[in-house]
């Protein structure tokens, strides 16, 4: 007996495995890599922040500034640019947790700080530039 026969009843069609949203995010971030790096550098050079944050989402979001729209680019994820300062101001990061965030923040010339927003929640990930 095949393992598939244990999982599916014979009259049920086999469901293709669903792709993790992080797989499509990784693919989109590779595609957006140069654009994100350019915006990150501008944020730091213009003195807006030493802590650029990029928000990846698949729905409407009122945080940061839209820089890459999934509808215009035929991609899965939209990307907004923001900063630690905006996250503190808007209460996304509590002021008392600022130092912890700064301590875990990775070098912005080598890593993209991504705040990933999904229907299941949101979390920070650091993705190396390609």
C-alpha positions as CSV (number, residue, x, y, z in Angstrom):
1,X,0.0,0.0,0.0
2,X,1.3,3.5,-0.9
3,X,1.4,6.2,1.8
4,X,-1.0,8.3,-0.3
5,X,-3.6,5.6,0.0
6,X,-3.6,6.0,3.7
7,X,-4.1,9.7,3.6
8,X,-6.8,10.0,0.8
9,X,-9.9,8.1,0.4
10,X,-10.1,6.5,-3.1
11,X,-13.1,8.7,-4.2
12,X,-11.4,11.9,-3.1
13,X,-9.2,13.7,-5.6
14,X,-5.7,14.3,-4.6
15,X,-5.0,17.8,-3.5
16,X,-1.8,19.4,-4.7
17,X,0.5,20.5,-1.8
18,X,0.0,24.1,-1.0
19,X,3.0,26.4,-1.2
20,X,4.1,28.2,1.9
21,X,3.6,31.9,1.6
22,X,7.3,32.3,2.6
23,X,8.3,30.5,-0.6
24,X,6.6,33.1,-2.8
25,X,7.9,35.9,-0.5
26,X,11.4,34.7,-1.0
27,X,10.9,34.6,-4.8
28,X,9.5,38.1,-4.8
29,X,12.3,39.5,-2.6
30,X,14.9,38.1,-5.0
31,X,13.1,39.9,-7.8
32,X,12.8,43.2,-5.8
33,X,16.3,42.9,-4.3
34,X,17.9,45.9,-6.2
35,X,14.9,48.2,-5.7
36,X,14.7,47.5,-2.0
37,X,18.5,48.0,-1.5
38,X,18.2,51.3,-3.3
39,X,15.3,52.5,-1.1
40,X,17.1,51.3,2.1
41,X,20.2,53.2,1.1
42,X,18.2,56.4,0.4
43,X,16.5,56.1,3.8
44,X,19.8,56.0,5.6
45,X,21.7,58.5,3.4
46,X,18.9,61.1,3.7
47,X,19.0,60.7,7.5
48,X,15.5,59.4,7.8
49,X,16.5,56.4,9.9
50,X,19.4,54.0,10.5
51,X,16.7,51.2,10.7
52,X,14.8,50.8,7.4
53,X,12.0,48.3,7.6
54,X,10.2,46.8,4.6
55,X,6.6,45.5,5.0
56,X,5.6,42.6,2.9
57,X,1.8,42.0,2.6
58,X,-0.9,40.7,0.3
59,X,-3.8,43.0,1.3
60,X,-4.4,46.7,2.0
61,X,-2.1,48.2,4.6
62,X,-1.8,51.6,6.2
63,X,1.8,51.6,7.3
64,X,4.8,52.9,5.6
65,X,4.9,54.0,1.9
66,X,4.1,51.7,-1.0
67,X,7.2,51.2,-3.1
68,X,6.3,47.9,-5.0
69,X,2.7,47.1,-5.8
70,X,2.0,43.4,-6.5
71,X,-0.9,44.4,-8.9
72,X,1.4,46.6,-11.0
73,X,4.3,44.1,-11.0
74,X,2.3,40.9,-11.3
75,X,3.9,39.5,-8.1
76,X,2.5,37.9,-5.0
77,X,3.6,40.4,-2.4
78,X,3.4,44.2,-2.1
79,X,6.2,46.0,-0.3
80,X,6.0,49.2,1.8
81,X,9.0,51.1,3.1
82,X,9.1,52.3,6.7
83,X,11.4,52.9,9.6
84,X,11.9,51.9,13.2
85,X,10.7,55.4,14.1
86,X,7.4,55.0,12.4
87,X,6.9,51.6,14.0
88,X,7.5,53.2,17.4
89,X,5.2,56.1,16.6
90,X,2.4,53.9,15.4
91,X,2.8,51.5,18.3
92,X,3.7,48.5,16.2
93,X,6.9,48.2,18.3
94,X,6.4,49.2,22.0
95,X,8.8,52.0,23.1
96,X,10.1,49.8,25.9
97,X,11.2,47.2,23.3
98,X,13.1,49.6,21.1
99,X,16.5,48.6,22.5
100,X,15.8,44.9,22.0
101,X,14.8,45.5,18.4
102,X,18.0,47.6,17.8
103,X,20.1,44.8,19.3
104,X,18.6,42.2,17.0
105,X,18.5,44.4,13.9
106,X,21.0,43.1,11.3
107,X,23.4,45.2,9.1
108,X,21.0,47.0,6.6
109,X,23.7,46.9,3.9
110,X,23.7,43.1,4.0
111,X,20.1,42.2,5.1
112,X,16.6,43.3,4.3
113,X,14.5,43.8,7.5
114,X,11.1,42.5,6.5
115,X,7.9,42.8,8.6
116,X,5.8,40.0,7.0
117,X,2.1,40.4,7.4
118,X,-0.1,37.4,6.8
119,X,-3.7,36.5,7.8
120,X,-2.1,34.4,10.6
121,X,-0.1,37.3,12.1
122,X,3.0,39.3,11.5
123,X,6.7,38.8,12.3
124,X,10.1,40.2,11.5
125,X,12.6,38.3,9.3
126,X,16.0,39.3,8.0
127,X,16.7,38.3,4.5
128,X,20.2,38.6,3.0
129,X,20.6,40.6,-0.2
130,X,21.5,38.5,-3.2
